[in-house]
Amino acid sequence: MSTSSALPAADAPAPRAYTPEEKRHRIFAIMAASSGNLVEWFDFYVYAFSALYFAPAFFPKSDPTAQLLNTAGVFAAGFLMRPIGGWLFGRIADRYGRKLSLLISVGMMCAGSLAIACLPTYAAIGAWAPFLLLVCRLVQGLSVGGEYGTTATYMSEVALRGQRGFFSSFQYVTLIGGQLLAVLVIVALEALFTEGELKAWGWRIPFVIGALSAVVALLLRRTLHETQTEAARTSKEAGTLSGLMRHHKAAFFTVLGFTAGGSLIFYTFTTYMQKYLVNTMHLPIKTASYVMTGALFLFMCMQPLIGALSDRIGRRNNMLLFGGLGALCTVPLITALQHTHNPVLAFVLITAALFVVSFYTSISGIVKAEMFPPEVRALGVGLAYAVANALFGGTAEYAALGLKSLGHEQAFFWYVTAMMVVAFLVSLRLPRQAAYLHHDH
């Protein structure tokens, strides 16, 4: 792969001012990388939102083997594959370039979605149907596990100096946007087709949309310029776990620490909160969906604003505000939610919680990227995120529902609060200035 580029690596000495052409190149590169991120998360979330319609076609209750495969598939894709994807794509990005990793990631997601759209059902091929669905989901899990670290790394390296927080925030703009877009597609299909039609064949449409969108994202990503230098790629320690742990163990565990709290509170106030509104607050399902859709839209809009704030006050202060406010506000906000049945007030309270979460999500990619040198940056970011996300984010819903079933629902929110305290303490370890990415002077 050629290393010539209109975008010199962010770690190399850079001129004080960008030329208009370079500014255009960098902003377009961020848009291209973000588009792939949106498609990846759209495809990943569409599976969850359309499962109600396609599940009977793959997992008939009369077949216990199929049911077990369903359970195993959810577990493997959600927990096992993300850390593997974080390691694999981090290694590819550090050893062979960010662009190649980004292309393979979105290509795998495209293949997984297209395959799901074309899969025969259980009625046609028996237990092979859920097995093939499991394989497709594993591919998607591997892909999305590698997407975060490489995208965060690439966007941090091409973002304009002095505005890195602002531009890097678009990683979560597109992550949340993918989730909202998936919801809107399902809502549109529900308006156009009957439930019978959706169960028969309509459920395939979102996966076709996802696959076609991934092709567009793939073409856009082909135009990206490489940011990894030849020297960094050919370093003996590039993309290796030994290189990461030998010299950057403290950075890795610092990132792991605040990502654990960040993932936990993110999933608490996004995916779990819809169930909380229905099961605990007893809001109608449709009302809960409207509340969460509105809150997520505002959450998406907050990202660039809070990201830009970090460019003014520093990443460390952003993270300290996140941990401190999260520790102080989680239990009071949840307690207020428990004592209201007003959907408007619920919307306001959840939006307030997501505002606190935004201090983390808006800069989560850049603050991690700034902790590692280029030869292990994608691996350090991707693996730390994937491990913490699997252990704390992926288990948030199970922990919450499990404690609720035991009659100790409030204990879960004290658990979230405790992890926010950990995030605050770990954030104290963050350097006041970026350790590796170049700064304006």
Secondary structure, 3 states (H helix, E strand, C coil): CCCCCCCCCCCCCCCCCCCHHHHHHHHHHHHHHHHHHHHHHHHHHHHHHHHHHHHHHHCCCCCHHHHHHHHHHHHHHHHHHHHHHHHHHHHHHHHHCHHHHHHHHHHHHHHHHHHHHHCCCHHHHCCHHHHHHHHHHHHHHHHHHHHHHHHHHHHHHHCCCCCHHHHHCHHHHHHHHHHHHHHHHHHHHHHHCCHHHHHHHHCHHHHHHHHHHHHHHHHHHCCCCCCCCHHHHCCCCCCCHHHHHHHHHHHHHHHHHHHHHHHHHHHHCCHHHHHHHHHCCCCCHHHHHHHHHHHHHHHHHHHHHHHHHHHHHCHHHHHHHHHHHHHHHHHHHHHHHHCCCCHHHHHHHHHHHHHHHHHHHCCHHHHHHCCCCHHHHHHHHHHHHHHHHHHHHCCHHHHHHHHHHCCCHHHHHHHHHHHHHHHHHHHCCCCCCCCCCCCCC
